[in-house]
Amino acid sequence: MTVNEYISQKFQTFGINLSKADLLDMCLNWKISGEDEMNEDCYGLVSVAIAKFIPSLLLRATSIGESGFSMSWNIDGIKQYYSLACKMYGLKDELSDKPKVTFL
């Protein structure tokens, strides 16, 4: 399985089909080759690339009713996945609406 196939399948579990441009954006931003074979050597980098892409992806998650444009993404699921990935990889959770405490 290639990196592009892996990323696509990870998002498909949330009902999201990525475009080739989305895959290219993730790969270029993190200097990953989408055509490389997915393996444990690139797993961490690919996982971070996926997590970092989620906030921009969710900007598209709008729904217009009355037979207009509609997406059936599992938005809560993707936000929970993102939060977990941020904790696992030490990333700042840009989507968290939890109160933040700063100690001076």
N, CA, C and O atoms as a DFTB+ gen file, in Angstrom:
416 C
 N C O
     1  1       0.844      -1.171       0.000
     2  2       0.000       0.000       0.000
     3  2       0.891       1.236       0.000
     4  3       1.859       1.318       0.757
     5  1       0.553       2.199      -0.859
     6  2       1.334       3.436      -0.917
     7  2       0.878       4.394       0.190
     8  3      -0.154       4.185       0.827
     9  1       1.660       5.432       0.398
    10  2       1.325       6.455       1.378
    11  2      -0.012       7.105       1.002
    12  3      -0.872       7.299       1.860
    13  1      -0.184       7.440      -0.281
    14  2      -1.446       8.052      -0.725
    15  2      -2.640       7.141      -0.454
    16  3      -3.687       7.613      -0.010
    17  1      -2.497       5.856      -0.712
    18  2      -3.582       4.911      -0.460
    19  2      -3.893       4.830       1.031
    20  3      -5.058       4.785       1.426
    21  1      -2.849       4.811       1.855
    22  2      -3.018       4.751       3.303
    23  2      -3.783       5.973       3.805
    24  3      -4.748       5.842       4.558
    25  1      -3.349       7.157       3.388
    26  2      -4.000       8.393       3.820
    27  2      -5.460       8.403       3.363
    28  3      -6.351       8.739       4.143
    29  1      -5.701       8.043       2.131
    30  2      -7.071       8.019       1.600
    31  2      -7.960       7.087       2.409
    32  3      -9.093       7.437       2.739
    33  1      -7.454       5.911       2.726
    34  2      -8.246       4.942       3.478
    35  2      -8.496       5.402       4.908
    36  3      -9.565       5.140       5.459
    37  1      -7.526       6.085       5.520
    38  2      -7.735       6.613       6.877
    39  2      -8.896       7.615       6.888
    40  3      -9.722       7.591       7.800
    41  1      -8.962       8.482       5.897
    42  2     -10.033       9.466       5.846
    43  2     -11.368       8.849       5.421
    44  3     -12.426       9.323       5.836
    45  1     -11.328       7.808       4.607
    46  2     -12.571       7.165       4.168
    47  2     -13.354       6.584       5.340
    48  3     -14.578       6.474       5.268
    49  1     -12.667       6.209       6.418
    50  2     -13.375       5.678       7.584
    51  2     -14.261       6.745       8.239
    52  3     -15.160       6.414       9.012
    53  1     -14.010       8.018       7.931
    54  2     -14.827       9.117       8.444
    55  2     -15.797       9.633       7.374
    56  3     -16.469      10.643       7.583
    57  1     -15.869       8.951       6.245
    58  2     -16.752       9.367       5.165
    59  2     -16.180      10.469       4.301
    60  3     -16.924      11.170       3.616
    61  1     -14.866      10.631       4.323
    62  2     -14.206      11.715       3.591
    63  2     -13.392      11.135       2.440
    64  3     -12.536      10.272       2.635
    65  1     -13.678      11.625       1.244
    66  2     -12.884      11.256       0.072
    67  2     -11.981      12.427      -0.273
    68  3     -12.461      13.523      -0.562
    69  1     -10.697      12.202      -0.243
    70  2      -9.726      13.250      -0.524
    71  2      -9.461      13.353      -2.022
    72  3      -9.515      12.362      -2.749
    73  1      -9.175      14.560      -2.459
    74  2      -8.779      14.763      -3.847
    75  2      -7.280      14.501      -3.990
    76  3      -6.556      14.404      -2.998
    77  1      -6.836      14.393      -5.214
    78  2      -5.398      14.243      -5.455
    79  2      -4.650      15.478      -4.962
    80  3      -3.512      15.381      -4.502
    81  1      -5.291      16.632      -5.060
    82  2      -4.672      17.874      -4.576
    83  2      -4.499      17.845      -3.062
    84  3      -3.482      18.304      -2.543
    85  1      -5.501      17.300      -2.344
    86  2      -5.381      17.173      -0.888
    87  2      -4.196      16.291      -0.525
    88  3      -3.397      16.641       0.344
    89  1      -4.083      15.156      -1.186
    90  2      -2.975      14.235      -0.924
    91  2      -1.640      14.896      -1.233
    92  3      -0.674      14.746      -0.485
    93  1      -1.595      15.624      -2.336
    94  2      -0.357      16.307      -2.723
    95  2       0.003      17.379      -1.701
    96  3       1.172      17.520      -1.342
    97  1      -0.985      18.134      -1.229
    98  2      -0.720      19.148      -0.197
    99  2      -0.084      18.525       1.038
   100  3       0.920      19.027       1.544
   101  1      -0.668      17.433       1.523
   102  2      -0.122      16.774       2.720
   103  2       1.304      16.313       2.476
   104  3       2.184      16.511       3.314
   105  1       1.524      15.702       1.333
   106  2       2.851      15.162       1.041
   107  2       3.892      16.269       0.862
   108  3       5.007      16.161       1.372
   109  1       3.534      17.321       0.147
   110  2       4.493      18.409      -0.070
   111  2       4.808      19.153       1.223
   112  3       5.961      19.508       1.470
   113  1       3.791      19.390       2.048
   114  2       4.014      20.106       3.305
   115  2       4.930      19.342       4.258
   116  3       5.640      19.952       5.058
   117  1       4.919      18.031       4.180
   118  2       5.720      17.227       5.103
   119  2       6.833      16.464       4.401
   120  3       7.463      15.582       4.984
   121  1       7.067      16.818       3.133
   122  2       8.164      16.218       2.354
   123  2       8.093      14.688       2.366
   124  3       9.070      13.992       2.640
   125  1       6.889      14.204       2.055
   126  2       6.623      12.771       1.964
   127  2       6.315      12.468       0.508
   128  3       5.699      13.283      -0.179
   129  1       6.730      11.324       0.038
   130  2       6.346      10.889      -1.303
   131  2       5.100      10.018      -1.185
   132  3       5.111       8.985      -0.515
   133  1       4.041      10.443      -1.837
   134  2       2.798       9.688      -1.808
   135  2       2.900       8.348      -2.494
   136  3       2.076       7.461      -2.266
   137  1       3.908       8.196      -3.333
   138  2       4.086       6.940      -4.067
   139  2       4.949       5.936      -3.309
   140  3       5.039       4.771      -3.698
   141  1       5.582       6.388      -2.226
   142  2       6.388       5.465      -1.417
   143  2       5.502       4.420      -0.771
   144  3       4.305       4.627      -0.575
   145  1       6.102       3.315      -0.452
   146  2       5.396       2.249       0.255
   147  2       5.200       2.670       1.710
   148  3       6.140       3.129       2.359
   149  1       3.986       2.515       2.216
   150  2       3.702       2.846       3.609
   151  2       4.353       1.791       4.497
   152  3       4.124       0.594       4.320
   153  1       5.162       2.239       5.451
   154  2       5.822       1.308       6.363
   155  2       6.074       2.003       7.695
   156  3       5.758       3.182       7.855
   157  1       6.637       1.280       8.639
   158  2       6.833       1.840       9.979
   159  2       7.835       2.986       9.999
   160  3       7.805       3.805      10.917
   161  1       8.722       3.065       9.008
   162  2       9.693       4.155       8.967
   163  2       9.031       5.517       8.719
   164  3       9.488       6.535       9.239
   165  1       7.972       5.531       7.937
   166  2       7.315       6.801       7.619
   167  2       5.994       6.976       8.373
   168  3       5.324       7.996       8.209
   169  1       5.617       6.009       9.185
   170  2       4.318       6.033       9.873
   171  2       4.119       7.297      10.706
   172  3       3.073       7.937      10.604
   173  1       5.094       7.664      11.519
   174  2       4.962       8.836      12.381
   175  2       4.795      10.114      11.594
   176  3       3.938      10.937      11.917
   177  1       5.606      10.293      10.559
   178  2       5.539      11.495       9.730
   179  2       4.205      11.585       8.998
   180  3       3.615      12.661       8.905
   181  1       3.732      10.460       8.482
   182  2       2.445      10.436       7.782
   183  2       1.309      10.742       8.762
   184  3       0.380      11.474       8.423
   185  1       1.378      10.192       9.958
   186  2       0.344      10.441      10.964
   187  2       0.287      11.910      11.360
   188  3      -0.802      12.455      11.543
   189  1       1.423      12.550      11.494
   190  2       1.465      13.977      11.809
   191  2       0.920      14.790      10.631
   192  3       0.189      15.760      10.834
   193  1       1.270      14.403       9.409
   194  2       0.760      15.095       8.225
   195  2      -0.764      15.030       8.179
   196  3      -1.424      16.017       7.854
   197  1      -1.315      13.869       8.505
   198  2      -2.769      13.707       8.538
   199  2      -3.369      14.632       9.592
   200  3      -4.328      15.353       9.316
   201  1      -2.807      14.612      10.792
   202  2      -3.330      15.439      11.883
   203  2      -3.259      16.922      11.541
   204  3      -4.213      17.655      11.799
   205  1      -2.164      17.372      10.972
   206  2      -1.989      18.782      10.647
   207  2      -2.932      19.237       9.530
   208  3      -3.230      20.426       9.419
   209  1      -3.401      18.299       8.705
   210  2      -4.290      18.623       7.596
   211  2      -5.747      18.783       8.050
   212  3      -6.525      19.475       7.394
   213  1      -6.116      18.155       9.154
   214  2      -7.516      18.110       9.586
   215  2      -8.144      19.488       9.794
   216  3      -9.269      19.685       9.336
   217  1      -7.495      20.459      10.456
   218  2      -8.158      21.764      10.612
   219  2      -8.550      22.403       9.275
   220  3      -9.646      22.950       9.156
   221  1      -7.684      22.344       8.282
   222  2      -8.033      22.932       6.986
   223  2      -9.142      22.132       6.303
   224  3      -9.971      22.696       5.589
   225  1      -9.154      20.839       6.520
   226  2     -10.206      19.995       5.950
   227  2     -11.563      20.346       6.549
   228  3     -12.562      20.401       5.832
   229  1     -11.605      20.582       7.854
   230  2     -12.863      20.876       8.520
   231  2     -13.438      22.236       8.134
   232  3     -14.623      22.487       8.354
   233  1     -12.625      23.108       7.565
   234  2     -13.142      24.374       7.070
   235  2     -14.145      24.150       5.937
   236  3     -14.999      24.999       5.683
   237  1     -14.042      23.017       5.265
   238  2     -14.951      22.685       4.161
   239  2     -16.208      21.960       4.634
   240  3     -17.116      21.720       3.838
   241  1     -16.272      21.614       5.894
   242  2     -17.355      20.771       6.409
   243  2     -18.607      21.586       6.669
   244  3     -19.019      21.772       7.814
   245  1     -19.196      22.061       5.609
   246  2     -20.441      22.814       5.717
   247  2     -21.567      22.005       5.109
   248  3     -21.339      21.107       4.300
   249  1     -22.743      22.322       5.494
   250  2     -23.908      21.625       4.976
   251  2     -24.978      22.640       4.622
   252  3     -25.339      23.479       5.448
   253  1     -25.479      22.572       3.420
   254  2     -26.537      23.465       2.969
   255  2     -27.753      22.585       2.689
   256  3     -27.683      21.675       1.863
   257  1     -28.836      22.846       3.355
   258  2     -30.013      22.002       3.241
   259  2     -30.852      22.289       2.009
   260  3     -30.416      22.968       1.080
   261  1     -32.080      21.749       2.026
   262  2     -33.049      21.937       0.953
   263  2     -32.474      21.554      -0.410
   264  3     -32.394      22.378      -1.321
   265  1     -32.086      20.314      -0.526
   266  2     -31.556      19.707      -1.755
   267  2     -30.342      20.436      -2.323
   268  3     -30.044      20.332      -3.513
   269  1     -29.653      21.165      -1.471
   270  2     -28.419      21.818      -1.886
   271  2     -27.226      20.936      -1.573
   272  3     -27.371      19.723      -1.424
   273  1     -26.080      21.518      -1.476
   274  2     -24.843      20.804      -1.217
   275  2     -24.854      20.236       0.196
   276  3     -25.257      20.917       1.139
   277  1     -24.416      18.998       0.343
   278  2     -24.392      18.382       1.661
   279  2     -23.234      17.395       1.758
   280  3     -22.934      16.681       0.801
   281  1     -22.594      17.363       2.904
   282  2     -21.531      16.396       3.167
   283  2     -21.958      15.560       4.359
   284  3     -22.552      16.075       5.306
   285  1     -21.663      14.298       4.311
   286  2     -22.038      13.439       5.439
   287  2     -20.787      12.912       6.129
   288  3     -20.580      11.704       6.238
   289  1     -19.968      13.833       6.587
   290  2     -18.747      13.467       7.287
   291  2     -19.063      13.222       8.749
   292  3     -19.989      13.810       9.306
   293  1     -18.293      12.357       9.353
   294  2     -18.373      12.148      10.794
   295  2     -17.474      13.204      11.440
   296  3     -16.339      12.921      11.823
   297  1     -17.995      14.413      11.553
   298  2     -17.194      15.547      12.021
   299  2     -16.740      15.352      13.462
   300  3     -15.587      15.633      13.790
   301  1     -17.631      14.874      14.322
   302  2     -17.226      14.636      15.712
   303  2     -16.126      13.587      15.786
   304  3     -15.179      13.726      16.561
   305  1     -16.251      12.547      14.987
   306  2     -15.230      11.499      14.964
   307  2     -13.882      12.012      14.492
   308  3     -12.850      11.665      15.067
   309  1     -13.879      12.835      13.451
   310  2     -12.614      13.360      12.925
   311  2     -11.992      14.330      13.933
   312  3     -10.768      14.387      14.055
   313  1     -12.824      15.099      14.660
   314  2     -12.285      15.997      15.694
   315  2     -11.677      15.194      16.841
   316  3     -10.632      15.569      17.371
   317  1     -12.317      14.103      17.225
   318  2     -11.772      13.259      18.284
   319  2     -10.476      12.599      17.839
   320  3      -9.526      12.503      18.616
   321  1     -10.435      12.146      16.597
   322  2      -9.205      11.555      16.050
   323  2      -8.083      12.594      16.059
   324  3      -6.950      12.295      16.435
   325  1      -8.410      13.812      15.641
   326  2      -7.435      14.899      15.614
   327  2      -6.898      15.187      17.015
   328  3      -5.691      15.332      17.209
   329  1      -7.805      15.268      17.987
   330  2      -7.398      15.534      19.364
   331  2      -6.468      14.446      19.889
   332  3      -5.461      14.738      20.534
   333  1      -6.808      13.200      19.611
   334  2      -5.964      12.080      20.014
   335  2      -4.594      12.152      19.344
   336  3      -3.568      11.947      19.994
   337  1      -4.580      12.443      18.046
   338  2      -3.308      12.542      17.324
   339  2      -2.450      13.675      17.885
   340  3      -1.232      13.534      18.001
   341  1      -3.077      14.791      18.232
   342  2      -2.321      15.905      18.813
   343  2      -1.672      15.492      20.126
   344  3      -0.517      15.828      20.387
   345  1      -2.412      14.767      20.948
   346  2      -1.846      14.295      22.214
   347  2      -0.707      13.311      21.970
   348  3       0.329      13.380      22.632
   349  1      -0.897      12.396      21.025
   350  2       0.116      11.370      20.754
   351  2       1.414      11.952      20.219
   352  3       2.497      11.472      20.552
   353  1       1.308      12.993      19.383
   354  2       2.486      13.529      18.717
   355  2       2.941      14.878      19.261
   356  3       3.809      15.525      18.676
   357  1       2.349      15.309      20.393
   358  2       2.775      16.554      21.026
   359  2       2.468      17.789      20.207
   360  3       3.219      18.764      20.249
   361  1       1.364      17.761      19.455
   362  2       0.979      18.889      18.615
   363  2      -0.019      19.774      19.352
   364  3      -0.733      19.309      20.240
   365  1      -0.065      21.040      18.984
   366  2      -1.045      21.954      19.554
   367  2      -2.401      21.638      18.935
   368  3      -2.532      21.583      17.713
   369  1      -3.407      21.432      19.777
   370  2      -4.761      21.135      19.307
   371  2      -5.444      22.442      18.939
   372  3      -5.943      23.153      19.811
   373  1      -5.468      22.756      17.666
   374  2      -6.025      24.020      17.180
   375  2      -7.546      24.042      17.209
   376  3      -8.144      25.110      17.085
   377  1      -8.178      22.897      17.368
   378  2      -9.636      22.826      17.323
   379  2     -10.277      22.713      18.692
   380  3     -11.502      22.733      18.807
   381  1      -9.478      22.596      19.714
   382  2     -10.016      22.386      21.055
   383  2     -10.740      23.634      21.548
   384  3     -10.237      24.752      21.440
   385  1     -11.927      23.411      22.089
   386  2     -12.646      24.517      22.699
   387  2     -12.640      24.384      24.222
   388  3     -13.427      25.013      24.929
   389  1     -11.725      23.543      24.696
   390  2     -11.574      23.366      26.132
   391  2     -10.885      24.590      26.713
   392  3     -10.025      25.183      26.062
   393  1     -11.252      24.978      27.932
   394  2     -10.592      26.132      28.562
   395  2      -9.093      25.887      28.710
   396  3      -8.655      24.771      28.992
   397  1      -8.329      26.936      28.515
   398  2      -6.877      26.831      28.624
   399  2      -6.419      27.627      29.844
   400  3      -6.892      28.736      30.095
   401  1      -5.509      27.053      30.580
   402  2      -4.958      27.699      31.768
   403  2      -3.478      27.951      31.525
   404  3      -2.746      27.049      31.117
   405  1      -3.047      29.161      31.773
   406  2      -1.639      29.501      31.635
   407  2      -1.107      29.911      33.001
   408  3      -1.653      30.806      33.646
   409  1      -0.037      29.249      33.437
   410  2       0.595      29.591      34.692
   411  2       1.747      30.541      34.434
   412  3       2.588      30.295      33.570
   413  1       1.777      31.606      35.176
   414  2       2.844      32.607      34.991
   415  2       3.941      32.408      35.982
   416  3       4.920      33.155      35.978
